[in-house]
Amino acid sequence: METIKLRETDEFIKLGQALKFAGLVESGVMAKDVIQDGMVSVNGEIDTRRGRKLYAGDIVQFEGQEIKIEK
C-alpha cells in the first residue's frame, strides 16, 4: 500500500493529484480518464469525480493497488 502524507498546510489532496503523486498514472489526462471510466474507488465506492477531495484516513483503490492518505 502506497502512503501519501499531506503537507501540514494542506487538509486534502484531490483524487487526480493523488493518482499522479503515487505514480499510478502518468498524467492528469490519464487520471481524468481512469476516474471518469469508473476504474477508481475511494473507501470502497467507485467515484468518478477527479476533483474529489481526499482527507487523512481515505483509501483509494486502482488496478489492485491502494493509496492511503495520512496527515
PDB file with SEQRES, HELIX, SHEET and CRYST1 records, atoms N, CA, C and O in Angstrom:
SEQRES   1 A   71  MET GLU THR ILE LYS LEU ARG GLU THR ASP GLU PHE ILE          
SEQRES   2 A   71  LYS LEU GLY GLN ALA LEU LYS PHE ALA GLY LEU VAL GLU          
SEQRES   3 A   71  SER GLY VAL MET ALA LYS ASP VAL ILE GLN ASP GLY MET          
SEQRES   4 A   71  VAL SER VAL ASN GLY GLU ILE ASP THR ARG ARG GLY ARG          
SEQRES   5 A   71  LYS LEU TYR ALA GLY ASP ILE VAL GLN PHE GLU GLY GLN          
SEQRES   6 A   71  GLU ILE LYS ILE GLU LYS                                      
HELIX    1 AA1 LEU A   15  PHE A   21  1                                   7    
HELIX    2 AA2 GLY A   28  GLN A   36  1                                   9    
SHEET    1 AA1 5 GLU A   2  LYS A   5  0                                        
SHEET    2 AA1 5 GLN A  65  GLU A  70  1                                        
SHEET    3 AA1 5 ILE A  59  PHE A  62 -1                                        
SHEET    4 AA1 5 VAL A  40  VAL A  42 -1                                        
SHEET    5 AA1 5 GLU A  45  ILE A  46 -1                                        
SHEET    1 AA2 2 ILE A  13  LYS A  14  0                                        
SHEET    2 AA2 2 LYS A  53  LEU A  54 -1                                        
CRYST1    1.000    1.000    1.000  90.00  90.00  90.00 P 1           1          
ATOM      1  N   MET A   1       0.846  -1.187   0.000  1.00  0.00           N  
ATOM      2  CA  MET A   1       0.000   0.000   0.000  1.00  0.00           C  
ATOM      3  C   MET A   1       0.886   1.243   0.000  1.00  0.00           C  
ATOM      4  O   MET A   1       1.775   1.391   0.839  1.00  0.00           O  
ATOM      5  N   GLU A   2       0.632   2.116  -0.938  1.00  0.00           N  
ATOM      6  CA  GLU A   2       1.326   3.400  -1.042  1.00  0.00           C  
ATOM      7  C   GLU A   2       0.701   4.364  -0.028  1.00  0.00           C  
ATOM      8  O   GLU A   2      -0.508   4.329   0.196  1.00  0.00           O  
ATOM      9  N   THR A   3       1.510   5.211   0.574  1.00  0.00           N  
ATOM     10  CA  THR A   3       1.002   6.212   1.514  1.00  0.00           C  
ATOM     11  C   THR A   3       1.352   7.600   1.005  1.00  0.00           C  
ATOM     12  O   THR A   3       2.487   7.867   0.610  1.00  0.00           O  
ATOM     13  N   ILE A   4       0.359   8.475   1.023  1.00  0.00           N  
ATOM     14  CA  ILE A   4       0.582   9.874   0.681  1.00  0.00           C  
ATOM     15  C   ILE A   4       0.379  10.679   1.954  1.00  0.00           C  
ATOM     16  O   ILE A   4      -0.686  10.641   2.570  1.00  0.00           O  
ATOM     17  N   LYS A   5       1.415  11.403   2.335  1.00  0.00           N  
ATOM     18  CA  LYS A   5       1.351  12.212   3.540  1.00  0.00           C  
ATOM     19  C   LYS A   5       1.036  13.656   3.138  1.00  0.00           C  
ATOM     20  O   LYS A   5       1.769  14.276   2.368  1.00  0.00           O  
ATOM     21  N   LEU A   6      -0.057  14.167   3.672  1.00  0.00           N  
ATOM     22  CA  LEU A   6      -0.445  15.552   3.386  1.00  0.00           C  
ATOM     23  C   LEU A   6       0.539  16.516   4.036  1.00  0.00           C  
ATOM     24  O   LEU A   6       1.045  16.261   5.129  1.00  0.00           O  
ATOM     25  N   ARG A   7       0.802  17.618   3.356  1.00  0.00           N  
ATOM     26  CA  ARG A   7       1.629  18.653   3.969  1.00  0.00           C  
ATOM     27  C   ARG A   7       0.863  19.258   5.146  1.00  0.00           C  
ATOM     28  O   ARG A   7      -0.367  19.231   5.170  1.00  0.00           O  
ATOM     29  N   GLU A   8       1.578  19.789   6.096  1.00  0.00           N  
ATOM     30  CA  GLU A   8       0.928  20.347   7.284  1.00  0.00           C  
ATOM     31  C   GLU A   8      -0.048  21.460   6.945  1.00  0.00           C  
ATOM     32  O   GLU A   8      -1.025  21.675   7.661  1.00  0.00           O  
ATOM     33  N   THR A   9       0.214  22.168   5.855  1.00  0.00           N  
ATOM     34  CA  THR A   9      -0.659  23.281   5.486  1.00  0.00           C  
ATOM     35  C   THR A   9      -1.878  22.826   4.678  1.00  0.00           C  
ATOM     36  O   THR A   9      -2.801  23.608   4.453  1.00  0.00           O  
ATOM     37  N   ASP A  10      -1.881  21.553   4.239  1.00  0.00           N  
ATOM     38  CA  ASP A  10      -2.985  21.047   3.424  1.00  0.00           C  
ATOM     39  C   ASP A  10      -3.923  20.170   4.239  1.00  0.00           C  
ATOM     40  O   ASP A  10      -3.481  19.370   5.063  1.00  0.00           O  
ATOM     41  N   GLU A  11      -5.215  20.326   4.004  1.00  0.00           N  
ATOM     42  CA  GLU A  11      -6.206  19.479   4.657  1.00  0.00           C  
ATOM     43  C   GLU A  11      -6.597  18.316   3.763  1.00  0.00           C  
ATOM     44  O   GLU A  11      -7.088  17.297   4.249  1.00  0.00           O  
ATOM     45  N   PHE A  12      -6.381  18.462   2.434  1.00  0.00           N  
ATOM     46  CA  PHE A  12      -6.805  17.432   1.494  1.00  0.00           C  
ATOM     47  C   PHE A  12      -5.921  17.434   0.263  1.00  0.00           C  
ATOM     48  O   PHE A  12      -5.133  18.353   0.042  1.00  0.00           O  
ATOM     49  N   ILE A  13      -6.069  16.374  -0.542  1.00  0.00           N  
ATOM     50  CA  ILE A  13      -5.464  16.299  -1.869  1.00  0.00           C  
ATOM     51  C   ILE A  13      -6.579  15.811  -2.797  1.00  0.00           C  
ATOM     52  O   ILE A  13      -7.427  15.016  -2.393  1.00  0.00           O  
ATOM     53  N   LYS A  14      -6.571  16.285  -4.024  1.00  0.00           N  
ATOM     54  CA  LYS A  14      -7.608  15.860  -4.968  1.00  0.00           C  
ATOM     55  C   LYS A  14      -7.262  14.482  -5.536  1.00  0.00           C  
ATOM     56  O   LYS A  14      -6.095  14.101  -5.635  1.00  0.00           O  
ATOM     57  N   LEU A  15      -8.306  13.755  -5.900  1.00  0.00           N  
ATOM     58  CA  LEU A  15      -8.154  12.380  -6.362  1.00  0.00           C  
ATOM     59  C   LEU A  15      -7.192  12.257  -7.540  1.00  0.00           C  
ATOM     60  O   LEU A  15      -6.303  11.406  -7.524  1.00  0.00           O  
ATOM     61  N   GLY A  16      -7.358  13.092  -8.553  1.00  0.00           N  
ATOM     62  CA  GLY A  16      -6.463  13.038  -9.712  1.00  0.00           C  
ATOM     63  C   GLY A  16      -5.015  13.294  -9.329  1.00  0.00           C  
ATOM     64  O   GLY A  16      -4.107  12.641  -9.843  1.00  0.00           O  
ATOM     65  N   GLN A  17      -4.797  14.246  -8.426  1.00  0.00           N  
ATOM     66  CA  GLN A  17      -3.443  14.554  -7.966  1.00  0.00           C  
ATOM     67  C   GLN A  17      -2.841  13.381  -7.205  1.00  0.00           C  
ATOM     68  O   GLN A  17      -1.653  13.088  -7.346  1.00  0.00           O  
ATOM     69  N   ALA A  18      -3.660  12.711  -6.399  1.00  0.00           N  
ATOM     70  CA  ALA A  18      -3.171  11.572  -5.622  1.00  0.00           C  
ATOM     71  C   ALA A  18      -2.711  10.443  -6.534  1.00  0.00           C  
ATOM     72  O   ALA A  18      -1.672   9.831  -6.286  1.00  0.00           O  
ATOM     73  N   LEU A  19      -3.473  10.163  -7.582  1.00  0.00           N  
ATOM     74  CA  LEU A  19      -3.079   9.108  -8.522  1.00  0.00           C  
ATOM     75  C   LEU A  19      -1.753   9.444  -9.200  1.00  0.00           C  
ATOM     76  O   LEU A  19      -0.901   8.573  -9.372  1.00  0.00           O  
ATOM     77  N   LYS A  20      -1.583  10.708  -9.583  1.00  0.00           N  
ATOM     78  CA  LYS A  20      -0.335  11.137 -10.212  1.00  0.00           C  
ATOM     79  C   LYS A  20       0.829  11.074  -9.211  1.00  0.00           C  
ATOM     80  O   LYS A  20       1.905  10.569  -9.529  1.00  0.00           O  
ATOM     81  N   PHE A  21       0.601  11.584  -8.022  1.00  0.00           N  
ATOM     82  CA  PHE A  21       1.644  11.630  -6.989  1.00  0.00           C  
ATOM     83  C   PHE A  21       2.136  10.225  -6.641  1.00  0.00           C  
ATOM     84  O   PHE A  21       3.328  10.020  -6.410  1.00  0.00           O  
ATOM     85  N   ALA A  22       1.221   9.266  -6.604  1.00  0.00           N  
ATOM     86  CA  ALA A  22       1.577   7.891  -6.269  1.00  0.00           C  
ATOM     87  C   ALA A  22       2.209   7.153  -7.439  1.00  0.00           C  
ATOM     88  O   ALA A  22       2.686   6.029  -7.279  1.00  0.00           O  
ATOM     89  N   GLY A  23       2.218   7.775  -8.617  1.00  0.00           N  
ATOM     90  CA  GLY A  23       2.816   7.161  -9.789  1.00  0.00           C  
ATOM     91  C   GLY A  23       1.949   6.103 -10.451  1.00  0.00           C  
ATOM     92  O   GLY A  23       2.449   5.292 -11.230  1.00  0.00           O  
ATOM     93  N   LEU A  24       0.654   6.100 -10.150  1.00  0.00           N  
ATOM     94  CA  LEU A  24      -0.247   5.107 -10.737  1.00  0.00           C  
ATOM     95  C   LEU A  24      -0.725   5.509 -12.126  1.00  0.00           C  
ATOM     96  O   LEU A  24      -1.184   4.665 -12.894  1.00  0.00           O  
ATOM     97  N   VAL A  25      -0.619   6.789 -12.448  1.00  0.00           N  
ATOM     98  CA  VAL A  25      -0.922   7.286 -13.789  1.00  0.00           C  
ATOM     99  C   VAL A  25       0.198   8.242 -14.192  1.00  0.00           C  
ATOM    100  O   VAL A  25       0.900   8.787 -13.340  1.00  0.00           O  
ATOM    101  N   GLU A  26       0.355   8.437 -15.497  1.00  0.00           N  
ATOM    102  CA  GLU A  26       1.457   9.261 -15.984  1.00  0.00           C  
ATOM    103  C   GLU A  26       1.108  10.733 -16.126  1.00  0.00           C  
ATOM    104  O   GLU A  26       1.995  11.586 -16.131  1.00  0.00           O  
ATOM    105  N   SER A  27      -0.187  11.035 -16.241  1.00  0.00           N  
ATOM    106  CA  SER A  27      -0.559  12.426 -16.486  1.00  0.00           C  
ATOM    107  C   SER A  27      -1.930  12.731 -15.902  1.00  0.00           C  
ATOM    108  O   SER A  27      -2.671  11.833 -15.500  1.00  0.00           O  
ATOM    109  N   GLY A  28      -2.244  14.006 -15.868  1.00  0.00           N  
ATOM    110  CA  GLY A  28      -3.561  14.432 -15.419  1.00  0.00           C  
ATOM    111  C   GLY A  28      -4.658  13.949 -16.352  1.00  0.00           C  
ATOM    112  O   GLY A  28      -5.762  13.633 -15.910  1.00  0.00           O  
ATOM    113  N   VAL A  29      -4.355  13.892 -17.643  1.00  0.00           N  
ATOM    114  CA  VAL A  29      -5.328  13.418 -18.624  1.00  0.00           C  
ATOM    115  C   VAL A  29      -5.640  11.944 -18.377  1.00  0.00           C  
ATOM    116  O   VAL A  29      -6.797  11.528 -18.420  1.00  0.00           O  
ATOM    117  N   MET A  30      -4.597  11.164 -18.118  1.00  0.00           N  
ATOM    118  CA  MET A  30      -4.802   9.741 -17.836  1.00  0.00           C  
ATOM    119  C   MET A  30      -5.599   9.570 -16.544  1.00  0.00           C  
ATOM    120  O   MET A  30      -6.483   8.717 -16.470  1.00  0.00           O  
ATOM    121  N   ALA A  31      -5.292  10.376 -15.525  1.00  0.00           N  
ATOM    122  CA  ALA A  31      -6.036  10.313 -14.261  1.00  0.00           C  
ATOM    123  C   ALA A  31      -7.510  10.607 -14.519  1.00  0.00           C  
ATOM    124  O   ALA A  31      -8.387   9.898 -14.024  1.00  0.00           O  
ATOM    125  N   LYS A  32      -7.775  11.650 -15.290  1.00  0.00           N  
ATOM    126  CA  LYS A  32      -9.155  12.014 -15.612  1.00  0.00           C  
ATOM    127  C   LYS A  32      -9.876  10.861 -16.295  1.00  0.00           C  
ATOM    128  O   LYS A  32     -11.021  10.556 -15.960  1.00  0.00           O  
ATOM    129  N   ASP A  33      -9.219  10.228 -17.240  1.00  0.00           N  
ATOM    130  CA  ASP A  33      -9.838   9.137 -17.991  1.00  0.00           C  
ATOM    131  C   ASP A  33     -10.165   7.936 -17.109  1.00  0.00           C  
ATOM    132  O   ASP A  33     -11.282   7.422 -17.167  1.00  0.00           O  
ATOM    133  N   VAL A  34      -9.213   7.480 -16.292  1.00  0.00           N  
ATOM    134  CA  VAL A  34      -9.476   6.291 -15.481  1.00  0.00           C  
ATOM    135  C   VAL A  34     -10.523   6.567 -14.411  1.00  0.00           C  
ATOM    136  O   VAL A  34     -11.298   5.681 -14.052  1.00  0.00           O  
ATOM    137  N   ILE A  35     -10.545   7.803 -13.900  1.00  0.00           N  
ATOM    138  CA  ILE A  35     -11.550   8.167 -12.890  1.00  0.00           C  
ATOM    139  C   ILE A  35     -12.931   8.210 -13.534  1.00  0.00           C  
ATOM    140  O   ILE A  35     -13.880   7.632 -13.005  1.00  0.00           O  
ATOM    141  N   GLN A  36     -13.049   8.892 -14.675  1.00  0.00           N  
ATOM    142  CA  GLN A  36     -14.348   9.004 -15.342  1.00  0.00           C  
ATOM    143  C   GLN A  36     -14.854   7.659 -15.861  1.00  0.00           C  
ATOM    144  O   GLN A  36     -16.062   7.467 -16.003  1.00  0.00           O  
ATOM    145  N   ASP A  37     -13.942   6.726 -16.145  1.00  0.00           N  
ATOM    146  CA  ASP A  37     -14.335   5.396 -16.613  1.00  0.00           C  
ATOM    147  C   ASP A  37     -14.738   4.468 -15.467  1.00  0.00           C  
ATOM    148  O   ASP A  37     -15.051   3.300 -15.696  1.00  0.00           O  
ATOM    149  N   GLY A  38     -14.732   4.986 -14.227  1.00  0.00           N  
ATOM    150  CA  GLY A  38     -15.170   4.188 -13.081  1.00  0.00           C  
ATOM    151  C   GLY A  38     -14.164   3.148 -12.627  1.00  0.00           C  
ATOM    152  O   GLY A  38     -14.539   2.137 -12.034  1.00  0.00           O  
ATOM    153  N   MET A  39     -12.894   3.386 -12.900  1.00  0.00           N  
ATOM    154  CA  MET A  39     -11.850   2.425 -12.544  1.00  0.00           C  
ATOM    155  C   MET A  39     -11.228   2.696 -11.176  1.00  0.00           C  
ATOM    156  O   MET A  39     -10.371   1.935 -10.728  1.00  0.00           O  
ATOM    157  N   VAL A  40     -11.649   3.770 -10.508  1.00  0.00           N  
ATOM    158  CA  VAL A  40     -11.052   4.172  -9.234  1.00  0.00           C  
ATOM    159  C   VAL A  40     -12.128   4.187  -8.159  1.00  0.00           C  
ATOM    160  O   VAL A  40     -13.235   4.679  -8.377  1.00  0.00           O  
ATOM    161  N   SER A  41     -11.785   3.637  -6.990  1.00  0.00           N  
ATOM    162  CA  SER A  41     -12.735   3.706  -5.877  1.00  0.00           C  
ATOM    163  C   SER A  41     -12.073   4.382  -4.678  1.00  0.00           C  
ATOM    164  O   SER A  41     -10.860   4.303  -4.479  1.00  0.00           O  
ATOM    165  N   VAL A  42     -12.901   5.036  -3.902  1.00  0.00           N  
ATOM    166  CA  VAL A  42     -12.461   5.712  -2.688  1.00  0.00           C  
ATOM    167  C   VAL A  42     -13.259   5.113  -1.541  1.00  0.00           C  
ATOM    168  O   VAL A  42     -14.490   5.140  -1.539  1.00  0.00           O  
ATOM    169  N   ASN A  43     -12.539   4.573  -0.567  1.00  0.00           N  
ATOM    170  CA  ASN A  43     -13.165   3.938   0.598  1.00  0.00           C  
ATOM    171  C   ASN A  43     -14.186   2.877   0.174  1.00  0.00           C  
ATOM    172  O   ASN A  43     -15.251   2.744   0.779  1.00  0.00           O  
ATOM    173  N   GLY A  44     -13.841   2.128  -0.871  1.00  0.00           N  
ATOM    174  CA  GLY A  44     -14.667   1.017  -1.306  1.00  0.00           C  
ATOM    175  C   GLY A  44     -15.796   1.351  -2.258  1.00  0.00           C  
ATOM    176  O   GLY A  44     -16.527   0.453  -2.676  1.00  0.00           O  
ATOM    177  N   GLU A  45     -15.961   2.629  -2.616  1.00  0.00           N  
ATOM    178  CA  GLU A  45     -17.029   3.029  -3.528  1.00  0.00           C  
ATOM    179  C   GLU A  45     -16.446   3.742  -4.745  1.00  0.00           C  
ATOM    180  O   GLU A  45     -15.588   4.615  -4.614  1.00  0.00           O  
ATOM    181  N   ILE A  46     -16.923   3.360  -5.929  1.00  0.00           N  
ATOM    182  CA  ILE A  46     -16.443   3.995  -7.164  1.00  0.00           C  
ATOM    183  C   ILE A  46     -16.794   5.485  -7.133  1.00  0.00           C  
ATOM    184  O   ILE A  46     -17.908   5.874  -6.779  1.00  0.00           O  
ATOM    185  N   ASP A  47     -15.820   6.298  -7.511  1.00  0.00           N  
ATOM    186  CA  ASP A  47     -16.032   7.748  -7.560  1.00  0.00           C  
ATOM    187  C   ASP A  47     -15.535   8.247  -8.905  1.00  0.00           C  
ATOM    188  O   ASP A  47     -14.404   7.958  -9.294  1.00  0.00           O  
ATOM    189  N   THR A  48     -16.362   8.989  -9.612  1.00  0.00           N  
ATOM    190  CA  THR A  48     -15.999   9.475 -10.946  1.00  0.00           C  
ATOM    191  C   THR A  48     -15.648  10.959 -10.958  1.00  0.00           C  
ATOM    192  O   THR A  48     -15.600  11.579 -12.020  1.00  0.00           O  
ATOM    193  N   ARG A  49     -15.405  11.530  -9.782  1.00  0.00           N  
ATOM    194  CA  ARG A  49     -15.058  12.954  -9.689  1.00  0.00           C  
ATOM    195  C   ARG A  49     -13.550  13.124  -9.521  1.00  0.00           C  
ATOM    196  O   ARG A  49     -12.990  12.764  -8.486  1.00  0.00           O  
ATOM    197  N   ARG A  50     -12.904  13.669 -10.537  1.00  0.00           N  
ATOM    198  CA  ARG A  50     -11.457  13.877 -10.483  1.00  0.00           C  
ATOM    199  C   ARG A  50     -11.082  14.831  -9.350  1.00  0.00           C  
ATOM    200  O   ARG A  50     -10.018  14.695  -8.746  1.00  0.00           O  
ATOM    201  N   GLY A  51     -11.949  15.784  -9.068  1.00  0.00           N  
ATOM    202  CA  GLY A  51     -11.677  16.770  -8.034  1.00  0.00           C  
ATOM    203  C   GLY A  51     -12.106  16.340  -6.643  1.00  0.00           C  
ATOM    204  O   GLY A  51     -12.091  17.150  -5.716  1.00  0.00           O  
ATOM    205  N   ARG A  52     -12.490  15.073  -6.477  1.00  0.00           N  
ATOM    206  CA  ARG A  52     -12.899  14.567  -5.162  1.00  0.00           C  
ATOM    207  C   ARG A  52     -11.795  14.853  -4.158  1.00  0.00           C  
ATOM    208  O   ARG A  52     -10.632  14.530  -4.400  1.00  0.00           O  
ATOM    209  N   LYS A  53     -12.151  15.453  -3.041  1.00  0.00           N  
ATOM    210  CA  LYS A  53     -11.166  15.785  -2.017  1.00  0.00           C  
ATOM    211  C   LYS A  53     -10.933  14.572  -1.127  1.00  0.00           C  
ATOM    212  O   LYS A  53     -11.876  13.967  -0.616  1.00  0.00           O  
ATOM    213  N   LEU A  54      -9.668  14.231  -0.952  1.00  0.00           N  
ATOM    214  CA  LEU A  54      -9.279  13.121  -0.096  1.00  0.00           C  
ATOM    215  C   LEU A  54      -8.667  13.671   1.177  1.00  0.00           C  
ATOM    216  O   LEU A  54      -7.813  14.556   1.142  1.00  0.00           O  
ATOM    217  N   TYR A  55      -9.115  13.137   2.294  1.00  0.00           N  
ATOM    218  CA  TYR A  55      -8.641  13.570   3.608  1.00  0.00           C  
ATOM    219  C   TYR A  55      -7.898  12.426   4.291  1.00  0.00           C  
ATOM    220  O   TYR A  55      -7.959  11.283   3.838  1.00  0.00           O  
ATOM    221  N   ALA A  56      -7.200  12.733   5.375  1.00  0.00           N  
ATOM    222  CA  ALA A  56      -6.483  11.708   6.132  1.00  0.00           C  
ATOM    223  C   ALA A  56      -7.437  10.568   6.473  1.00  0.00           C  
ATOM    224  O   ALA A  56      -8.554  10.799   6.936  1.00  0.00           O  
ATOM    225  N   GLY A  57      -6.987   9.341   6.242  1.00  0.00           N  
ATOM    226  CA  GLY A  57      -7.784   8.157   6.509  1.00  0.00           C  
ATOM    227  C   GLY A  57      -8.466   7.583   5.282  1.00  0.00           C  
ATOM    228  O   GLY A  57      -8.901   6.432   5.304  1.00  0.00           O  
ATOM    229  N   ASP A  58      -8.571   8.362   4.205  1.00  0.00           N  
ATOM    230  CA  ASP A  58      -9.186   7.857   2.979  1.00  0.00           C  
ATOM    231  C   ASP A  58      -8.255   6.841   2.308  1.00  0.00           C  
ATOM    232  O   ASP A  58      -7.031   6.945   2.387  1.00  0.00           O  
ATOM    233  N   ILE A  59      -8.870   5.861   1.648  1.00  0.00           N  
ATOM    234  CA  ILE A  59      -8.112   4.850   0.914  1.00  0.00           C  
ATOM    235  C   ILE A  59      -8.629   4.797  -0.517  1.00  0.00           C  
ATOM    236  O   ILE A  59      -9.829   4.666  -0.755  1.00  0.00           O  
ATOM    237  N   VAL A  60      -7.705   4.901  -1.462  1.00  0.00           N  
ATOM    238  CA  VAL A  60      -8.022   4.877  -2.895  1.00  0.00           C  
ATOM    239  C   VAL A  60      -7.554   3.545  -3.466  1.00  0.00           C  
ATOM    240  O   VAL A  60      -6.450   3.089  -3.165  1.00  0.00           O  
ATOM    241  N   GLN A  61      -8.396   2.917  -4.295  1.00  0.00           N  
ATOM    242  CA  GLN A  61      -8.018   1.683  -4.965  1.00  0.00           C  
ATOM    243  C   GLN A  61      -8.048   1.891  -6.477  1.00  0.00           C  
ATOM    244  O   GLN A  61      -8.983   2.477  -7.022  1.00  0.00           O  
ATOM    245  N   PHE A  62      -6.995   1.393  -7.147  1.00  0.00           N  
ATOM    246  CA  PHE A  62      -6.916   1.463  -8.607  1.00  0.00           C  
ATOM    247  C   PHE A  62      -6.044   0.321  -9.100  1.00  0.00           C  
ATOM    248  O   PHE A  62      -4.892   0.197  -8.686  1.00  0.00           O  
ATOM    249  N   GLU A  63      -6.577  -0.507  -9.974  1.00  0.00           N  
ATOM    250  CA  GLU A  63      -5.865  -1.623 -10.590  1.00  0.00           C  
ATOM    251  C   GLU A  63      -5.139  -2.487  -9.552  1.00  0.00           C  
ATOM    252  O   GLU A  63      -3.968  -2.823  -9.727  1.00  0.00           O  
ATOM    253  N   GLY A  64      -5.829  -2.836  -8.494  1.00  0.00           N  
ATOM    254  CA  GLY A  64      -5.268  -3.722  -7.484  1.00  0.00           C  
ATOM    255  C   GLY A  64      -4.288  -3.064  -6.529  1.00  0.00           C  
ATOM    256  O   GLY A  64      -3.715  -3.738  -5.673  1.00  0.00           O  
ATOM    257  N   GLN A  65      -4.088  -1.773  -6.659  1.00  0.00           N  
ATOM    258  CA  GLN A  65      -3.184  -1.061  -5.769  1.00  0.00           C  
ATOM    259  C   GLN A  65      -3.972  -0.104  -4.886  1.00  0.00           C  
ATOM    260  O   GLN A  65      -5.042   0.373  -5.266  1.00  0.00           O  
ATOM    261  N   GLU A  66      -3.433   0.170  -3.709  1.00  0.00           N  
ATOM    262  CA  GLU A  66      -4.102   1.063  -2.772  1.00  0.00           C  
ATOM    263  C   GLU A  66      -3.200   2.215  -2.386  1.00  0.00           C  
ATOM    264  O   GLU A  66      -1.979   2.084  -2.291  1.00  0.00           O  
ATOM    265  N   ILE A  67      -3.846   3.350  -2.166  1.00  0.00           N  
ATOM    266  CA  ILE A  67      -3.162   4.545  -1.664  1.00  0.00           C  
ATOM    267  C   ILE A  67      -3.888   4.947  -0.384  1.00  0.00           C  
ATOM    268  O   ILE A  67      -5.112   5.075  -0.368  1.00  0.00           O  
ATOM    269  N   LYS A  68      -3.126   5.145   0.682  1.00  0.00           N  
ATOM    270  CA  LYS A  68      -3.709   5.627   1.940  1.00  0.00           C  
ATOM    271  C   LYS A  68      -3.267   7.072   2.147  1.00  0.00           C  
ATOM    272  O   LYS A  68      -2.095   7.411   1.985  1.00  0.00           O  
ATOM    273  N   ILE A  69      -4.223   7.906   2.506  1.00  0.00           N  
ATOM    274  CA  ILE A  69      -3.929   9.314   2.764  1.00  0.00           C  
ATOM    275  C   ILE A  69      -3.707   9.502   4.256  1.00  0.00           C  
ATOM    276  O   ILE A  69      -4.528   9.083   5.073  1.00  0.00           O  
ATOM    277  N   GLU A  70      -2.591  10.133   4.608  1.00  0.00           N  
ATOM    278  CA  GLU A  70      -2.253  10.386   6.017  1.00  0.00           C  
ATOM    279  C   GLU A  70      -1.934  11.862   6.219  1.00  0.00           C  
ATOM    280  O   GLU A  70      -1.517  12.551   5.288  1.00  0.00           O  
ATOM    281  N   LYS A  71      -2.131  12.329   7.426  1.00  0.00           N  
ATOM    282  CA  LYS A  71      -1.805  13.714   7.784  1.00  0.00           C  
ATOM    283  C   LYS A  71      -0.377  13.791   8.234  1.00  0.00           C  
ATOM    284  O   LYS A  71       0.103  14.870   8.582  1.00  0.00           O  
TER     285      LYS A  71                                                      
END                                                                             
